[in-house]
């Protein structure tokens, strides 16, 4: 049997697949009409097979189009020896035409996943397909359920031969001997290893039925537009470039012009020296580890390059390329007000290394800190986070998030940080939990988790810098927010128990400013108010979250009764100067219920408030900074105050 197989197997060809077929000297042969009939009849199955074998890194749109192209190229140009591999399926059994086109599909799909090698000429299957093509649309299969998604991820972790073995087993229902022979004919060097890979996919044969689902059907597609603004910009650029080419055509054809054609190179206007340097790992700016000690500036620009992969040029190249041109498999997150475009010139390298289950690169271009992360054991996807950090000083440039895994956060700290710890803001008297600090990287710190209606704690990062203690809170972004306490214009870092006690009842309110590009949050106790019937003294605190972009500040006036664990938000506003350096004055009110005496309207103003008045649902006034008046449940009132200098102040809302 072995000698018969060897005799009927076509001799290998050095030509690119799909260009020349082996000579028809070996019989029996498959005619073009027989192969075409098999291709037309089983076209959806062949395209699905190609889609499963192709590397997921191509992206879904290119993967779909390439699968169709490979299936259509599987038609031989002339009579071709039939492979000695049976179809093994009831409806395709003993069909040498189908066996031939299936073999050609598997062979070219495996070749499409091979890396390009220079100076060797790339094979046709390794190039983007010219036909079929779809202009202005992204096409992709309809999404499946959780089981299909899990299987797709598992297949993405396999090699090309491993995916081919799994597809031939599950889709084609071939026994292992036949799979081994198909892979051998297709050029796989280790068919046994490919079968072992396929067998490692969780779920076993029970999941083969998922291969027939819409998730893996490149013939039943969804369509979405490409980037419309980018397409419009490119069209305008193309029209402008065409006009320039027409105007310069005469000059290009002058005698003595020795410039040759550029082939597939980008147009001349794309050859920008600064843009090319920005994508060259060799041009990355690297700062001396001691530069921060003598520099006039202490911000991200004096952070040295750290990590165990600062010399990994391929990783750095991928990070720069994804920053400049993120593909459809890249998850991009930019804080509000942060430009998402690539760097204008070579950025500065802050970190490159392996963190938990990912390879991470941190870059800085003077305006933004950028984090690139890819799976440690796969290159099928990546994440890109951008955060605006212009105007950062020593207190703001103290830490950057490196990774979030299983609810824990690791940070890269500034070179001037000497100690790191975790501290629960809701427990001001509890001791801090020390964190390891190795080459600026902290040990894992539980991130602040806020569940609706239940916020038992809020973990913050405590850093020590030359005797100064600072508290930072992770708000779901790349750069943690700095926490301060004190009146506007005189706020200080939280370095003592007194400041922590001010913050404790309001720590969970930080969840209201997650994802807003927050630079710092200050808590200021602006008033104390005796409660009616001598039931204690309430405290009024204003928290103001400033953003990196300058606009979009969030202000909360919060009310805390004695013995209460949490403060209550009495009023909130956005983009107002209240409670800030430009206008520190604030006035707020709340409905409060006495256990024995019913409802009251309580109001308080900051220092300098001469009188407070309520109108509308409650009509009352009081000299001084505080007001307490009886009110009905659900009453609404308009608050105004007069300041000592005669100015009017309206209640925050």
ZIURZI-V712920 format. One record per backbone hydrogen bond with DSSP energy under -1.0 kcal/mol. NH is the residue of the N-H (numbers start at 1). CO is the residue of the C=O. E is the energy in kcal/mol with one decimal. If there is no record, write none. Layout:
<<NH & CO & E> <NH & CO & E>>
This chain:
<<5 & 1 & -2.3> <6 & 2 & -2.4> <7 & 3 & -1.8> <8 & 4 & -1.8> <19 & 16 & -1.6> <30 & 80 & -3.3> <35 & 31 & -2.3> <36 & 32 & -2.7> <37 & 33 & -2.1> <38 & 34 & -1.9> <39 & 35 & -2.5> <40 & 36 & -2.9> <41 & 37 & -2.3> <42 & 38 & -2.2> <46 & 42 & -2.3> <47 & 43 & -2.6> <48 & 44 & -2.1> <49 & 45 & -2.3> <50 & 46 & -2.4> <51 & 47 & -2.4> <52 & 48 & -2.1> <53 & 49 & -1.7> <54 & 50 & -2.3> <58 & 55 & -1.7> <59 & 56 & -2.0> <63 & 59 & -2.2> <64 & 60 & -2.2> <65 & 61 & -2.3> <66 & 62 & -2.6> <67 & 63 & -2.1> <68 & 64 & -2.0> <69 & 65 & -2.3> <70 & 66 & -2.8> <71 & 67 & -2.0> <72 & 68 & -2.2> <73 & 69 & -2.1> <80 & 30 & -2.1> <82 & 28 & -1.5> <92 & 89 & -1.2> <93 & 89 & -1.1> <95 & 92 & -1.2> <99 & 95 & -2.1> <100 & 96 & -2.1> <101 & 97 & -2.2> <102 & 98 & -2.7> <103 & 99 & -1.9> <104 & 100 & -2.2> <105 & 101 & -2.2> <106 & 102 & -2.5> <107 & 103 & -2.6> <108 & 104 & -2.3> <109 & 105 & -2.2> <110 & 106 & -2.2> <111 & 107 & -2.0> <112 & 108 & -1.9> <114 & 111 & -1.5> <126 & 123 & -1.5> <127 & 124 & -1.4> <138 & 224 & -3.9> <140 & 222 & -1.9> <142 & 220 & -1.0> <149 & 145 & -2.2> <150 & 146 & -2.3> <151 & 147 & -2.2> <152 & 148 & -2.5> <153 & 149 & -2.1> <154 & 150 & -2.1> <155 & 151 & -2.6> <156 & 152 & -1.9> <158 & 155 & -1.6> <163 & 159 & -2.4> <164 & 160 & -2.5> <165 & 161 & -2.6> <166 & 162 & -2.1> <167 & 163 & -2.7> <168 & 164 & -2.7> <169 & 165 & -2.0> <170 & 166 & -3.2> <171 & 167 & -2.6> <172 & 167 & -1.5> <174 & 168 & -2.3> <179 & 175 & -2.4> <180 & 176 & -2.8> <181 & 177 & -1.7> <182 & 178 & -2.5> <183 & 179 & -2.5> <184 & 180 & -1.9> <185 & 181 & -2.5> <186 & 182 & -2.2> <187 & 184 & -1.2> <188 & 183 & -2.6> <194 & 190 & -2.0> <195 & 191 & -2.3> <196 & 192 & -2.1> <197 & 193 & -2.3> <198 & 194 & -2.5> <199 & 195 & -2.1> <200 & 197 & -1.3> <201 & 198 & -1.2> <204 & 201 & -1.4> <207 & 204 & -2.0> <208 & 205 & -1.7> <210 & 207 & -1.4> <211 & 208 & -1.8> <212 & 209 & -1.5> <213 & 210 & -1.9> <216 & 213 & -1.3> <217 & 214 & -1.6> <220 & 217 & -1.1> <222 & 140 & -3.1> <224 & 138 & -2.4> <226 & 136 & -1.2> <231 & 227 & -2.5> <232 & 228 & -2.5> <233 & 229 & -2.5> <234 & 230 & -2.7> <235 & 231 & -2.3> <236 & 232 & -2.3> <237 & 233 & -2.5> <238 & 234 & -2.7> <239 & 235 & -2.5> <240 & 236 & -2.7> <241 & 237 & -3.0> <242 & 238 & -2.6> <243 & 239 & -2.1> <244 & 240 & -2.0> <245 & 241 & -2.4> <246 & 242 & -2.4> <247 & 243 & -2.4> <248 & 244 & -2.2> <252 & 248 & -2.1> <253 & 249 & -1.2> <254 & 251 & -1.3> <257 & 254 & -1.6> <265 & 262 & -2.1> <270 & 267 & -2.0> <271 & 268 & -1.6> <272 & 270 & -2.0> <276 & 272 & -2.7> <277 & 273 & -2.3> <278 & 274 & -1.9> <280 & 277 & -1.4> <283 & 280 & -2.0> <284 & 281 & -1.2> <285 & 347 & -2.6> <291 & 288 & -1.7> <293 & 290 & -1.3> <294 & 291 & -1.1> <295 & 291 & -1.6> <302 & 299 & -1.6> <303 & 300 & -1.6> <306 & 350 & -1.8> <309 & 352 & -3.0> <312 & 309 & -1.7> <313 & 311 & -1.4> <316 & 312 & -2.3> <317 & 313 & -2.6> <318 & 314 & -2.3> <319 & 315 & -2.3> <320 & 316 & -2.3> <321 & 317 & -2.6> <322 & 318 & -2.7> <323 & 319 & -2.0> <324 & 320 & -2.1> <325 & 321 & -3.0> <330 & 327 & -1.6> <331 & 382 & -2.3> <333 & 384 & -2.6> <335 & 386 & -2.0> <338 & 335 & -2.0> <348 & 364 & -3.6> <349 & 285 & -2.7> <350 & 362 & -2.6> <351 & 362 & -1.6> <352 & 306 & -2.1> <353 & 360 & -2.4> <355 & 358 & -2.8> <358 & 355 & -2.0> <359 & 374 & -2.7> <360 & 353 & -3.2> <361 & 372 & -2.8> <362 & 351 & -2.7> <363 & 370 & -2.7> <364 & 348 & -2.0> <365 & 368 & -1.9> <369 & 387 & -2.5> <370 & 363 & -2.9> <371 & 385 & -2.9> <372 & 361 & -3.0> <373 & 383 & -2.2> <374 & 359 & -1.9> <376 & 357 & -2.4> <382 & 329 & -1.2> <383 & 373 & -2.6> <384 & 331 & -3.1> <385 & 371 & -2.5> <386 & 333 & -2.6> <387 & 369 & -2.2> <389 & 367 & -3.0> <392 & 389 & -1.4> <397 & 393 & -2.4> <400 & 412 & -2.0> <401 & 478 & -3.0> <402 & 410 & -3.1> <403 & 410 & -1.4> <405 & 408 & -2.2> <408 & 405 & -2.2> <409 & 445 & -2.7> <410 & 403 & -2.3> <412 & 400 & -2.9> <413 & 440 & -3.2> <414 & 398 & -2.3> <417 & 414 & -1.7> <418 & 464 & -2.6> <419 & 464 & -1.0> <421 & 462 & -2.1> <422 & 433 & -2.9> <423 & 460 & -2.5> <425 & 458 & -3.0> <427 & 424 & -1.4> <430 & 427 & -1.4> <433 & 422 & -3.2> <435 & 420 & -2.4> <438 & 441 & -2.4> <441 & 438 & -2.0> <442 & 411 & -2.5> <443 & 436 & -1.5> <445 & 409 & -2.3> <447 & 407 & -3.0> <451 & 454 & -1.3> <454 & 451 & -2.5> <460 & 423 & -3.0> <461 & 472 & -3.0> <462 & 421 & -3.3> <463 & 470 & -2.6> <464 & 419 & -2.4> <465 & 468 & -3.1> <468 & 465 & -2.3> <470 & 463 & -2.7> <472 & 461 & -2.7> <473 & 481 & -2.5> <481 & 473 & -2.5> <482 & 519 & -2.1> <483 & 471 & -2.7> <484 & 521 & -2.5> <485 & 492 & -2.4> <486 & 523 & -2.2> <490 & 487 & -2.4> <492 & 485 & -2.5> <494 & 483 & -1.0> <495 & 493 & -1.4> <500 & 496 & -1.7> <501 & 497 & -2.2> <502 & 498 & -1.5> <503 & 499 & -1.7> <504 & 500 & -2.0> <506 & 503 & -2.1> <507 & 504 & -1.0> <509 & 506 & -1.1> <510 & 507 & -1.9> <511 & 508 & -1.5> <512 & 509 & -1.7> <513 & 510 & -1.7> <514 & 511 & -1.0> <515 & 475 & -1.9> <516 & 513 & -1.1> <519 & 546 & -3.4> <520 & 546 & -1.5> <521 & 482 & -2.7> <522 & 544 & -2.3> <523 & 484 & -1.7> <524 & 542 & -2.2> <526 & 524 & -1.1> <526 & 540 & -1.1> <527 & 540 & -1.3> <529 & 538 & -2.7> <531 & 536 & -3.2> <538 & 529 & -3.0> <539 & 560 & -2.5> <540 & 527 & -2.9> <541 & 558 & -2.6> <542 & 524 & -3.0> <543 & 556 & -2.7> <544 & 522 & -2.1> <545 & 554 & -2.9> <546 & 520 & -2.7> <548 & 517 & -2.2> <554 & 545 & -1.6> <555 & 573 & -2.9> <556 & 543 & -2.6> <557 & 571 & -3.0> <558 & 541 & -3.5> <559 & 568 & -3.0> <560 & 539 & -2.4> <564 & 561 & -1.9> <567 & 505 & -2.4> <568 & 559 & -3.0> <570 & 557 & -3.0> <571 & 557 & -1.6> <573 & 555 & -2.2> <575 & 553 & -2.3> <580 & 577 & -1.6> <580 & 583 & -1.0> <588 & 604 & -2.0> <590 & 602 & -2.8> <592 & 600 & -3.1> <594 & 598 & -3.5> <598 & 594 & -1.2> <600 & 592 & -2.9> <601 & 629 & -3.9> <602 & 590 & -2.9> <603 & 627 & -2.4> <604 & 588 & -2.3> <605 & 625 & -2.1> <606 & 586 & -1.8> <609 & 606 & -1.3> <610 & 642 & -2.7> <611 & 642 & -1.4> <612 & 622 & -2.7> <613 & 640 & -3.0> <614 & 620 & -3.4> <615 & 638 & -1.9> <617 & 636 & -2.0> <620 & 614 & -1.9> <622 & 612 & -2.4> <624 & 610 & -3.6> <627 & 603 & -2.6> <629 & 601 & -2.1> <631 & 599 & -1.8> <635 & 632 & -2.1> <638 & 615 & -3.4> <640 & 613 & -2.3> <641 & 649 & -2.5> <642 & 611 & -1.9> <643 & 647 & -3.1> <644 & 608 & -2.6> <646 & 643 & -2.2> <649 & 641 & -2.6> <651 & 639 & -2.1> <652 & 587 & -3.6>>
